[in-house]
Amino acid sequence: MTKEEIINLDTEVVSVETFEKIFASDCIIGFQKVGQSGLKDDCDWYILTLIDGEEVNLYCKRI
């Protein structure tokens, strides 16, 4: 997945499959699992750090 595609997903709820594609990208240099989201039901909240230092908030449905 490209950096631009990942940025476009900021604040979105993504599937486990999409989440795995994002983490396979060379654009990601770090991530933090923040925990259960208070904004998105049944989702975990993650903050991803991209190679340029930009951060993206993602939510992934809990399995």
PDB file of N, CA, C and O in Angstrom:
ATOM      1  N   MET A   1       0.852  -1.172   0.000  1.00  0.00           N
ATOM      2  CA  MET A   1       0.000   0.000   0.000  1.00  0.00           C
ATOM      3  C   MET A   1       0.900   1.238   0.000  1.00  0.00           C
ATOM      4  O   MET A   1       1.932   1.261   0.671  1.00  0.00           O
ATOM      5  N   THR A   2       0.507   2.259  -0.751  1.00  0.00           N
ATOM      6  CA  THR A   2       1.320   3.467  -0.835  1.00  0.00           C
ATOM      7  C   THR A   2       1.046   4.384   0.350  1.00  0.00           C
ATOM      8  O   THR A   2       0.045   4.243   1.053  1.00  0.00           O
ATOM      9  N   LYS A   3       1.957   5.322   0.552  1.00  0.00           N
ATOM     10  CA  LYS A   3       1.806   6.291   1.629  1.00  0.00           C
ATOM     11  C   LYS A   3       0.503   7.074   1.459  1.00  0.00           C
ATOM     12  O   LYS A   3      -0.217   7.299   2.432  1.00  0.00           O
ATOM     13  N   GLU A   4       0.201   7.484   0.237  1.00  0.00           N
ATOM     14  CA  GLU A   4      -1.008   8.258  -0.032  1.00  0.00           C
ATOM     15  C   GLU A   4      -2.268   7.446   0.283  1.00  0.00           C
ATOM     16  O   GLU A   4      -3.233   7.981   0.830  1.00  0.00           O
ATOM     17  N   GLU A   5      -2.259   6.165  -0.062  1.00  0.00           N
ATOM     18  CA  GLU A   5      -3.406   5.306   0.242  1.00  0.00           C
ATOM     19  C   GLU A   5      -3.599   5.174   1.747  1.00  0.00           C
ATOM     20  O   GLU A   5      -4.730   5.172   2.234  1.00  0.00           O
ATOM     21  N   ILE A   6      -2.502   5.063   2.480  1.00  0.00           N
ATOM     22  CA  ILE A   6      -2.579   4.946   3.940  1.00  0.00           C
ATOM     23  C   ILE A   6      -3.099   6.242   4.548  1.00  0.00           C
ATOM     24  O   ILE A   6      -3.948   6.209   5.439  1.00  0.00           O
ATOM     25  N   ILE A   7      -2.601   7.380   4.079  1.00  0.00           N
ATOM     26  CA  ILE A   7      -3.053   8.680   4.587  1.00  0.00           C
ATOM     27  C   ILE A   7      -4.552   8.857   4.348  1.00  0.00           C
ATOM     28  O   ILE A   7      -5.254   9.413   5.193  1.00  0.00           O
ATOM     29  N   ASN A   8      -5.039   8.390   3.210  1.00  0.00           N
ATOM     30  CA  ASN A   8      -6.468   8.510   2.899  1.00  0.00           C
ATOM     31  C   ASN A   8      -7.346   7.678   3.832  1.00  0.00           C
ATOM     32  O   ASN A   8      -8.554   7.904   3.902  1.00  0.00           O
ATOM     33  N   LEU A   9      -6.765   6.731   4.542  1.00  0.00           N
ATOM     34  CA  LEU A   9      -7.517   5.898   5.489  1.00  0.00           C
ATOM     35  C   LEU A   9      -7.538   6.487   6.900  1.00  0.00           C
ATOM     36  O   LEU A   9      -8.125   5.893   7.805  1.00  0.00           O
ATOM     37  N   ASP A  10      -6.906   7.644   7.098  1.00  0.00           N
ATOM     38  CA  ASP A  10      -6.848   8.273   8.420  1.00  0.00           C
ATOM     39  C   ASP A  10      -8.252   8.389   9.005  1.00  0.00           C
ATOM     40  O   ASP A  10      -9.165   8.893   8.351  1.00  0.00           O
ATOM     41  N   THR A  11      -8.417   7.924  10.226  1.00  0.00           N
ATOM     42  CA  THR A  11      -9.653   7.909  11.036  1.00  0.00           C
ATOM     43  C   THR A  11     -10.710   6.931  10.534  1.00  0.00           C
ATOM     44  O   THR A  11     -11.846   6.965  11.008  1.00  0.00           O
ATOM     45  N   GLU A  12     -10.369   6.065   9.592  1.00  0.00           N
ATOM     46  CA  GLU A  12     -11.322   5.088   9.064  1.00  0.00           C
ATOM     47  C   GLU A  12     -11.258   3.774   9.848  1.00  0.00           C
ATOM     48  O   GLU A  12     -10.250   3.462  10.482  1.00  0.00           O
ATOM     49  N   VAL A  13     -12.344   3.018   9.792  1.00  0.00           N
ATOM     50  CA  VAL A  13     -12.370   1.653  10.307  1.00  0.00           C
ATOM     51  C   VAL A  13     -11.978   0.743   9.152  1.00  0.00           C
ATOM     52  O   VAL A  13     -12.599   0.774   8.090  1.00  0.00           O
ATOM     53  N   VAL A  14     -10.940  -0.068   9.363  1.00  0.00           N
ATOM     54  CA  VAL A  14     -10.458  -0.948   8.296  1.00  0.00           C
ATOM     55  C   VAL A  14     -10.620  -2.407   8.702  1.00  0.00           C
ATOM     56  O   VAL A  14     -10.685  -2.742   9.885  1.00  0.00           O
ATOM     57  N   SER A  15     -10.682  -3.257   7.696  1.00  0.00           N
ATOM     58  CA  SER A  15     -10.770  -4.699   7.940  1.00  0.00           C
ATOM     59  C   SER A  15      -9.402  -5.233   8.353  1.00  0.00           C
ATOM     60  O   SER A  15      -8.385  -4.560   8.192  1.00  0.00           O
ATOM     61  N   VAL A  16      -9.394  -6.433   8.880  1.00  0.00           N
ATOM     62  CA  VAL A  16      -8.135  -7.081   9.253  1.00  0.00           C
ATOM     63  C   VAL A  16      -7.256  -7.250   8.015  1.00  0.00           C
ATOM     64  O   VAL A  16      -6.040  -7.074   8.092  1.00  0.00           O
ATOM     65  N   GLU A  17      -7.858  -7.587   6.881  1.00  0.00           N
ATOM     66  CA  GLU A  17      -7.099  -7.774   5.639  1.00  0.00           C
ATOM     67  C   GLU A  17      -6.419  -6.477   5.212  1.00  0.00           C
ATOM     68  O   GLU A  17      -5.248  -6.487   4.832  1.00  0.00           O
ATOM     69  N   THR A  18      -7.143  -5.367   5.272  1.00  0.00           N
ATOM     70  CA  THR A  18      -6.563  -4.065   4.920  1.00  0.00           C
ATOM     71  C   THR A  18      -5.479  -3.688   5.913  1.00  0.00           C
ATOM     72  O   THR A  18      -4.434  -3.161   5.533  1.00  0.00           O
ATOM     73  N   PHE A  19      -5.729  -3.959   7.185  1.00  0.00           N
ATOM     74  CA  PHE A  19      -4.758  -3.673   8.238  1.00  0.00           C
ATOM     75  C   PHE A  19      -3.443  -4.400   7.952  1.00  0.00           C
ATOM     76  O   PHE A  19      -2.368  -3.820   8.101  1.00  0.00           O
ATOM     77  N   GLU A  20      -3.526  -5.654   7.546  1.00  0.00           N
ATOM     78  CA  GLU A  20      -2.328  -6.435   7.231  1.00  0.00           C
ATOM     79  C   GLU A  20      -1.603  -5.872   6.011  1.00  0.00           C
ATOM     80  O   GLU A  20      -0.372  -5.859   5.980  1.00  0.00           O
ATOM     81  N   LYS A  21      -2.339  -5.412   5.017  1.00  0.00           N
ATOM     82  CA  LYS A  21      -1.724  -4.797   3.831  1.00  0.00           C
ATOM     83  C   LYS A  21      -0.985  -3.515   4.204  1.00  0.00           C
ATOM     84  O   LYS A  21       0.097  -3.238   3.686  1.00  0.00           O
ATOM     85  N   ILE A  22      -1.574  -2.747   5.098  1.00  0.00           N
ATOM     86  CA  ILE A  22      -0.936  -1.509   5.548  1.00  0.00           C
ATOM     87  C   ILE A  22       0.391  -1.827   6.226  1.00  0.00           C
ATOM     88  O   ILE A  22       1.396  -1.167   5.958  1.00  0.00           O
ATOM     89  N   PHE A  23       0.406  -2.821   7.093  1.00  0.00           N
ATOM     90  CA  PHE A  23       1.624  -3.158   7.825  1.00  0.00           C
ATOM     91  C   PHE A  23       2.680  -3.823   6.954  1.00  0.00           C
ATOM     92  O   PHE A  23       3.847  -3.891   7.339  1.00  0.00           O
ATOM     93  N   ALA A  24       2.282  -4.313   5.783  1.00  0.00           N
ATOM     94  CA  ALA A  24       3.254  -4.871   4.840  1.00  0.00           C
ATOM     95  C   ALA A  24       3.964  -3.768   4.053  1.00  0.00           C
ATOM     96  O   ALA A  24       4.930  -4.037   3.339  1.00  0.00           O
ATOM     97  N   SER A  25       3.492  -2.546   4.181  1.00  0.00           N
ATOM     98  CA  SER A  25       4.044  -1.417   3.436  1.00  0.00           C
ATOM     99  C   SER A  25       5.374  -0.959   4.029  1.00  0.00           C
ATOM    100  O   SER A  25       5.581  -1.013   5.241  1.00  0.00           O
ATOM    101  N   ASP A  26       6.260  -0.512   3.161  1.00  0.00           N
ATOM    102  CA  ASP A  26       7.543   0.042   3.602  1.00  0.00           C
ATOM    103  C   ASP A  26       7.392   1.456   4.161  1.00  0.00           C
ATOM    104  O   ASP A  26       8.357   2.027   4.668  1.00  0.00           O
ATOM    105  N   CYS A  27       6.197   2.018   4.073  1.00  0.00           N
ATOM    106  CA  CYS A  27       5.950   3.392   4.520  1.00  0.00           C
ATOM    107  C   CYS A  27       5.807   3.504   6.038  1.00  0.00           C
ATOM    108  O   CYS A  27       5.933   4.595   6.595  1.00  0.00           O
ATOM    109  N   ILE A  28       5.547   2.391   6.702  1.00  0.00           N
ATOM    110  CA  ILE A  28       5.302   2.388   8.146  1.00  0.00           C
ATOM    111  C   ILE A  28       6.612   2.143   8.892  1.00  0.00           C
ATOM    112  O   ILE A  28       7.290   1.142   8.661  1.00  0.00           O
ATOM    113  N   ILE A  29       6.963   3.075   9.797  1.00  0.00           N
ATOM    114  CA  ILE A  29       8.181   2.872  10.597  1.00  0.00           C
ATOM    115  C   ILE A  29       7.867   2.590  12.062  1.00  0.00           C
ATOM    116  O   ILE A  29       8.759   2.233  12.832  1.00  0.00           O
ATOM    117  N   GLY A  30       6.603   2.749  12.451  1.00  0.00           N
ATOM    118  CA  GLY A  30       6.240   2.454  13.827  1.00  0.00           C
ATOM    119  C   GLY A  30       4.738   2.520  14.018  1.00  0.00           C
ATOM    120  O   GLY A  30       4.010   3.071  13.192  1.00  0.00           O
ATOM    121  N   PHE A  31       4.288   1.944  15.128  1.00  0.00           N
ATOM    122  CA  PHE A  31       2.866   2.016  15.449  1.00  0.00           C
ATOM    123  C   PHE A  31       2.689   1.879  16.944  1.00  0.00           C
ATOM    124  O   PHE A  31       3.541   1.345  17.654  1.00  0.00           O
ATOM    125  N   GLN A  32       1.561   2.377  17.396  1.00  0.00           N
ATOM    126  CA  GLN A  32       1.195   2.272  18.804  1.00  0.00           C
ATOM    127  C   GLN A  32      -0.248   1.792  18.869  1.00  0.00           C
ATOM    128  O   GLN A  32      -1.134   2.371  18.240  1.00  0.00           O
ATOM    129  N   LYS A  33      -0.475   0.734  19.632  1.00  0.00           N
ATOM    130  CA  LYS A  33      -1.853   0.309  19.883  1.00  0.00           C
ATOM    131  C   LYS A  33      -2.332   1.101  21.086  1.00  0.00           C
ATOM    132  O   LYS A  33      -1.881   0.883  22.211  1.00  0.00           O
ATOM    133  N   VAL A  34      -3.242   2.012  20.838  1.00  0.00           N
ATOM    134  CA  VAL A  34      -3.729   2.894  21.890  1.00  0.00           C
ATOM    135  C   VAL A  34      -4.703   2.159  22.794  1.00  0.00           C
ATOM    136  O   VAL A  34      -4.751   2.407  23.999  1.00  0.00           O
ATOM    137  N   GLY A  35      -5.481   1.252  22.210  1.00  0.00           N
ATOM    138  CA  GLY A  35      -6.441   0.481  22.985  1.00  0.00           C
ATOM    139  C   GLY A  35      -7.822   0.553  22.369  1.00  0.00           C
ATOM    140  O   GLY A  35      -7.973   0.855  21.186  1.00  0.00           O
ATOM    141  N   GLN A  36      -8.823   0.274  23.179  1.00  0.00           N
ATOM    142  CA  GLN A  36     -10.204   0.279  22.701  1.00  0.00           C
ATOM    143  C   GLN A  36     -10.628   1.706  22.376  1.00  0.00           C
ATOM    144  O   GLN A  36     -10.407   2.627  23.162  1.00  0.00           O
ATOM    145  N   SER A  37     -11.234   1.873  21.221  1.00  0.00           N
ATOM    146  CA  SER A  37     -11.697   3.191  20.795  1.00  0.00           C
ATOM    147  C   SER A  37     -12.956   3.587  21.547  1.00  0.00           C
ATOM    148  O   SER A  37     -13.862   2.776  21.743  1.00  0.00           O
ATOM    149  N   GLY A  38     -12.998   4.828  21.958  1.00  0.00           N
ATOM    150  CA  GLY A  38     -14.209   5.364  22.552  1.00  0.00           C
ATOM    151  C   GLY A  38     -15.139   5.960  21.505  1.00  0.00           C
ATOM    152  O   GLY A  38     -16.298   6.260  21.790  1.00  0.00           O
ATOM    153  N   LEU A  39     -14.621   6.132  20.284  1.00  0.00           N
ATOM    154  CA  LEU A  39     -15.398   6.740  19.202  1.00  0.00           C
ATOM    155  C   LEU A  39     -16.006   5.726  18.249  1.00  0.00           C
ATOM    156  O   LEU A  39     -17.086   5.952  17.703  1.00  0.00           O
ATOM    157  N   LYS A  40     -15.325   4.620  18.048  1.00  0.00           N
ATOM    158  CA  LYS A  40     -15.757   3.606  17.077  1.00  0.00           C
ATOM    159  C   LYS A  40     -16.075   2.320  17.832  1.00  0.00           C
ATOM    160  O   LYS A  40     -15.201   1.748  18.483  1.00  0.00           O
ATOM    161  N   ASP A  41     -17.316   1.867  17.746  1.00  0.00           N
ATOM    162  CA  ASP A  41     -17.756   0.675  18.472  1.00  0.00           C
ATOM    163  C   ASP A  41     -16.988  -0.572  18.045  1.00  0.00           C
ATOM    164  O   ASP A  41     -16.735  -0.786  16.859  1.00  0.00           O
ATOM    165  N   ASP A  42     -16.622  -1.387  19.028  1.00  0.00           N
ATOM    166  CA  ASP A  42     -15.960  -2.674  18.802  1.00  0.00           C
ATOM    167  C   ASP A  42     -14.683  -2.570  17.977  1.00  0.00           C
ATOM    168  O   ASP A  42     -14.371  -3.466  17.192  1.00  0.00           O
ATOM    169  N   CYS A  43     -13.947  -1.478  18.153  1.00  0.00           N
ATOM    170  CA  CYS A  43     -12.705  -1.284  17.397  1.00  0.00           C
ATOM    171  C   CYS A  43     -11.541  -0.992  18.335  1.00  0.00           C
ATOM    172  O   CYS A  43     -11.707  -0.405  19.404  1.00  0.00           O
ATOM    173  N   ASP A  44     -10.360  -1.420  17.902  1.00  0.00           N
ATOM    174  CA  ASP A  44      -9.122  -1.020  18.554  1.00  0.00           C
ATOM    175  C   ASP A  44      -8.542   0.148  17.768  1.00  0.00           C
ATOM    176  O   ASP A  44      -8.667   0.213  16.545  1.00  0.00           O
ATOM    177  N   TRP A  45      -7.905   1.072  18.490  1.00  0.00           N
ATOM    178  CA  TRP A  45      -7.360   2.288  17.893  1.00  0.00           C
ATOM    179  C   TRP A  45      -5.852   2.139  17.802  1.00  0.00           C
ATOM    180  O   TRP A  45      -5.196   1.738  18.764  1.00  0.00           O
ATOM    181  N   TYR A  46      -5.308   2.465  16.635  1.00  0.00           N
ATOM    182  CA  TYR A  46      -3.871   2.414  16.388  1.00  0.00           C
ATOM    183  C   TYR A  46      -3.404   3.749  15.829  1.00  0.00           C
ATOM    184  O   TYR A  46      -4.114   4.392  15.055  1.00  0.00           O
ATOM    185  N   ILE A  47      -2.211   4.158  16.226  1.00  0.00           N
ATOM    186  CA  ILE A  47      -1.567   5.317  15.620  1.00  0.00           C
ATOM    187  C   ILE A  47      -0.344   4.803  14.881  1.00  0.00           C
ATOM    188  O   ILE A  47       0.557   4.219  15.483  1.00  0.00           O
ATOM    189  N   LEU A  48      -0.317   5.025  13.563  1.00  0.00           N
ATOM    190  CA  LEU A  48       0.790   4.585  12.726  1.00  0.00           C
ATOM    191  C   LEU A  48       1.698   5.767  12.443  1.00  0.00           C
ATOM    192  O   LEU A  48       1.222   6.879  12.216  1.00  0.00           O
ATOM    193  N   THR A  49       3.004   5.532  12.453  1.00  0.00           N
ATOM    194  CA  THR A  49       3.969   6.562  12.093  1.00  0.00           C
ATOM    195  C   THR A  49       4.555   6.220  10.736  1.00  0.00           C
ATOM    196  O   THR A  49       5.087   5.130  10.525  1.00  0.00           O
ATOM    197  N   LEU A  50       4.446   7.175   9.817  1.00  0.00           N
ATOM    198  CA  LEU A  50       4.952   6.985   8.464  1.00  0.00           C
ATOM    199  C   LEU A  50       6.414   7.421   8.375  1.00  0.00           C
ATOM    200  O   LEU A  50       6.942   8.040   9.298  1.00  0.00           O
ATOM    201  N   ILE A  51       7.059   7.094   7.263  1.00  0.00           N
ATOM    202  CA  ILE A  51       8.493   7.352   7.109  1.00  0.00           C
ATOM    203  C   ILE A  51       8.855   8.828   7.208  1.00  0.00           C
ATOM    204  O   ILE A  51       9.998   9.157   7.527  1.00  0.00           O
ATOM    205  N   ASP A  52       7.913   9.721   6.944  1.00  0.00           N
ATOM    206  CA  ASP A  52       8.195  11.157   7.044  1.00  0.00           C
ATOM    207  C   ASP A  52       7.802  11.732   8.407  1.00  0.00           C
ATOM    208  O   ASP A  52       7.874  12.944   8.614  1.00  0.00           O
ATOM    209  N   GLY A  53       7.384  10.863   9.339  1.00  0.00           N
ATOM    210  CA  GLY A  53       7.008  11.297  10.675  1.00  0.00           C
ATOM    211  C   GLY A  53       5.530  11.606  10.840  1.00  0.00           C
ATOM    212  O   GLY A  53       5.060  11.816  11.959  1.00  0.00           O
ATOM    213  N   GLU A  54       4.799  11.633   9.744  1.00  0.00           N
ATOM    214  CA  GLU A  54       3.355  11.884   9.816  1.00  0.00           C
ATOM    215  C   GLU A  54       2.667  10.719  10.526  1.00  0.00           C
ATOM    216  O   GLU A  54       3.074   9.566  10.390  1.00  0.00           O
ATOM    217  N   GLU A  55       1.621  11.038  11.283  1.00  0.00           N
ATOM    218  CA  GLU A  55       0.887  10.002  12.002  1.00  0.00           C
ATOM    219  C   GLU A  55      -0.508   9.831  11.414  1.00  0.00           C
ATOM    220  O   GLU A  55      -1.145  10.795  10.990  1.00  0.00           O
ATOM    221  N   VAL A  56      -0.965   8.583  11.400  1.00  0.00           N
ATOM    222  CA  VAL A  56      -2.279   8.231  10.878  1.00  0.00           C
ATOM    223  C   VAL A  56      -3.012   7.447  11.959  1.00  0.00           C
ATOM    224  O   VAL A  56      -2.468   6.496  12.521  1.00  0.00           O
ATOM    225  N   ASN A  57      -4.245   7.847  12.249  1.00  0.00           N
ATOM    226  CA  ASN A  57      -5.088   7.136  13.204  1.00  0.00           C
ATOM    227  C   ASN A  57      -5.939   6.135  12.442  1.00  0.00           C
ATOM    228  O   ASN A  57      -6.629   6.491  11.487  1.00  0.00           O
ATOM    229  N   LEU A  58      -5.885   4.881  12.871  1.00  0.00           N
ATOM    230  CA  LEU A  58      -6.678   3.828  12.237  1.00  0.00           C
ATOM    231  C   LEU A  58      -7.454   3.074  13.296  1.00  0.00           C
ATOM    232  O   LEU A  58      -7.038   2.976  14.451  1.00  0.00           O
ATOM    233  N   TYR A  59      -8.576   2.551  12.880  1.00  0.00           N
ATOM    234  CA  TYR A  59      -9.398   1.727  13.751  1.00  0.00           C
ATOM    235  C   TYR A  59      -9.612   0.392  13.063  1.00  0.00           C
ATOM    236  O   TYR A  59      -9.898   0.339  11.866  1.00  0.00           O
ATOM    237  N   CYS A  60      -9.473  -0.682  13.822  1.00  0.00           N
ATOM    238  CA  CYS A  60      -9.645  -2.020  13.267  1.00  0.00           C
ATOM    239  C   CYS A  60     -10.669  -2.759  14.120  1.00  0.00           C
ATOM    240  O   CYS A  60     -10.569  -2.790  15.347  1.00  0.00           O
ATOM    241  N   LYS A  61     -11.657  -3.354  13.450  1.00  0.00           N
ATOM    242  CA  LYS A  61     -12.676  -4.131  14.160  1.00  0.00           C
ATOM    243  C   LYS A  61     -12.026  -5.276  14.917  1.00  0.00           C
ATOM    244  O   LYS A  61     -11.167  -5.979  14.384  1.00  0.00           O
ATOM    245  N   ARG A  62     -12.438  -5.454  16.153  1.00  0.00           N
ATOM    246  CA  ARG A  62     -11.941  -6.586  16.934  1.00  0.00           C
ATOM    247  C   ARG A  62     -12.573  -7.859  16.436  1.00  0.00           C
ATOM    248  O   ARG A  62     -13.763  -7.891  16.122  1.00  0.00           O
ATOM    249  N   ILE A  63     -11.782  -8.908  16.363  1.00  0.00           N
ATOM    250  CA  ILE A  63     -12.266 -10.208  15.874  1.00  0.00           C
ATOM    251  C   ILE A  63     -12.947 -10.950  17.005  1.00  0.00           C
ATOM    252  O   ILE A  63     -13.427 -12.067  16.810  1.00  0.00           O
TER     253      ILE A  63
END
